Amino acid sequence: MRPVSTGARLATAVLAAIPSLLLVTACGSSAPAHDTAPTIDFHQTGGPTPGFPGHGMTGSAPTAAAASTTTSAAASTTANTVDIQNFVFAPAKLTVPVGTTVTWTNKDEEPHTVAANDASFRSPGMGHNANFTFVFNTPGTFDYICTIHPFMHGTVVVTK
């Protein structure tokens, strides 16, 4: 038998390593390139630590006897609707007379809720295009948040 030279051993090791290098290189290059870094906007009213109890939990606490429902149908386009889109309640403040039914529609892909700070109404988690309705039978100011995203705030003012 003829002895194997150091150069031959090195060449064999390099050739053996090439498939592994190609695999690592291929895996690393399959990710799409991003031009900008993702951002999250917690809005000015969200406070320094969104999601912690007590943030945005202010407002009056009128007693309200009312009914609420959640459906997956699209909301009507009346003035008594609130769209949930881009992690914002729009309009953020809605004024309606006593006895008005307000409908919230989640237009985001992420789930949201509608929960009164005074606990007078609370929706379950709503998926994309789901609705929540509530009948405001008592005058007052009703501040609410999304319990999943507490930096989201809204208000319904109910007049006599």
C-alpha positions in Angstrom: 0.0 0.0 0.0 1.1 3.5 -0.8 0.9 6.1 2.0 -1.7 8.9 1.5 -0.2 12.4 1.4 -1.3 15.2 3.6 -2.5 17.1 0.5 -4.7 14.2 -0.5 -6.2 14.0 3.0 -7.0 17.7 2.9 -8.6 17.4 -0.6 -10.7 14.5 0.6 -11.9 16.5 3.7 -12.7 19.6 1.6 -14.7 17.5 -0.9 -16.6 15.8 2.0 -17.5 19.2 3.5 -18.9 20.7 0.3 -22.4 19.2 0.5 -22.7 20.5 4.1 -21.6 24.0 3.0 -24.1 24.0 0.1 -26.9 22.9 2.4 -26.1 25.7 5.0 -25.8 28.3 2.2 -29.1 27.2 0.6 -31.0 27.4 3.9 -29.6 30.8 4.7 -30.5 32.3 1.3 -34.1 31.1 1.2 -35.4 33.8 3.6 -36.9 36.8 1.8 -35.1 40.1 2.1 -36.8 42.8 4.1 -36.4 46.5 3.1 -37.7 47.9 6.4 -38.0 46.6 10.0 -41.5 45.8 11.3 -43.0 48.4 13.7 -45.7 48.3 16.3 -47.7 51.5 17.0 -49.1 51.5 20.6 -50.6 55.0 20.0 -50.3 57.9 22.4 -53.0 56.8 24.8 -51.6 53.3 25.3 -49.3 54.2 28.2 -45.8 53.0 28.8 -46.6 49.4 29.3 -49.6 48.2 27.2 -51.4 45.2 28.6 -51.0 46.0 32.3 -54.1 46.5 34.5 -55.1 50.1 35.2 -53.9 51.5 31.9 -56.7 53.3 30.1 -59.3 52.2 32.7 -60.9 55.5 33.4 -64.4 56.8 32.9 -67.8 57.0 34.5 -69.7 53.9 35.6 -73.4 54.3 34.7 -75.6 51.3 35.2 -76.8 50.0 32.0 -79.4 47.3 31.4 -78.8 46.2 27.8 -78.5 43.2 25.5 -75.5 42.2 23.4 -74.8 39.8 20.6 -72.0 38.6 18.5 -72.4 37.4 14.9 -70.2 36.7 11.9 -72.2 38.7 9.4 -71.0 42.0 8.1 -72.1 45.2 9.9 -74.5 47.7 8.4 -73.1 51.0 7.2 -75.1 53.2 9.6 -73.8 55.9 11.8 -74.0 53.6 14.8 -71.1 51.4 13.8 -67.5 51.2 14.9 -64.9 49.6 12.7 -62.0 47.8 14.3 -59.2 48.2 11.8 -55.4 48.7 12.0 -55.7 48.2 15.8 -57.9 51.2 16.2 -61.6 51.7 17.0 -63.0 54.1 14.3 -64.6 56.4 15.3 -62.8 56.5 18.6 -65.7 58.5 20.1 -69.3 57.9 19.1 -72.3 59.9 20.4 -75.8 58.2 20.2 -79.2 58.7 21.8 -80.5 56.3 24.5 -81.9 53.1 23.0 -79.4 53.0 20.2 -77.8 49.7 19.1 -74.1 50.1 18.3 -72.3 47.5 16.2 -68.6 46.9 16.2 -67.0 45.0 13.3 -63.5 43.5 13.4 -61.9 44.3 10.0 -58.5 43.2 11.2 -57.1 39.7 10.6 -56.2 39.5 14.3 -58.9 38.9 17.0 -60.2 41.7 19.1 -62.7 42.3 21.9 -64.9 45.2 23.1 -65.0 45.6 26.8 -66.5 48.4 28.8 -64.3 49.8 31.6 -67.3 49.7 33.9 -68.1 46.1 32.9 -71.5 47.0 31.5 -70.7 45.1 28.3 -68.1 42.7 27.0 -67.7 40.9 23.7 -66.1 37.5 23.3 -63.0 37.4 21.1 -64.0 38.4 17.5 -62.3 37.0 14.5 -62.1 38.7 11.1 -65.4 40.3 10.0 -67.2 39.2 13.2 -69.6 41.7 14.8 -70.6 42.6 18.4 -73.7 44.7 19.1 -74.9 46.4 22.3 -78.0 48.4 23.0 -77.3 51.5 25.1 -80.4 52.0 27.3 -78.8 54.3 29.9 -77.3 57.8 29.3 -73.7 58.2 30.2 -70.1 57.9 28.9 -68.9 54.4 28.2 -65.2 54.0 27.8 -64.0 50.7 26.4 -60.9 48.8 25.4 -59.8 45.7 23.5 -58.8 43.3 26.3 -56.4 41.5 23.9 -54.8 44.8 22.9 -55.4 47.3 25.9 -53.8 50.2 24.0 -56.9 50.3 21.9 -59.4 52.7 23.4 -62.9 53.9 22.4 -65.8 55.8 23.9 -69.6 55.8 23.4 -71.4 58.8 24.7 -75.2 58.1 25.2 -77.4 61.2 25.4 -81.0 61.5 26.6 
